[in-house]
Amino acid sequence: MIDSKTIDELATKLSSLVPESLKNAGDDLGKQFKQALQSGLAKMDLVTREEFDAQTKVLERTREKLEALEKKVSSLED
């Protein structure tokens, strides 16, 4: 998942995009941006890079086994 520091940075960047006329509510707006980001990201089914890489390796091994089994079946059919 995305760490708290990254969410803080995104909220700060969003707050900096707010027009000057609304800057008075800056702290409150920053908190709202942060809450909205956390809520939105929590709803997503995200995985870490490590989890993704591990599953990619599992998939590669599974494909290799499948190809080997397909060759074996093909040779048995001939």
SULSUL-V602357 format. One line per field, one symbol per residue. phi: phi as a letter, one per 40 degrees, with the letter a starting at -180 (. if undefined). burial: # if it has 24 or more other C-alpha atoms within 12 Angstrom, else .. Layout:
phi->???
burial->???
This chain:
phi->.cccccccccccccccccddcbcdcdccccccdcccccccccccccbccccccccccccccccccccccccccccccc
burial->......#..##...#..............#..##..#.........................................
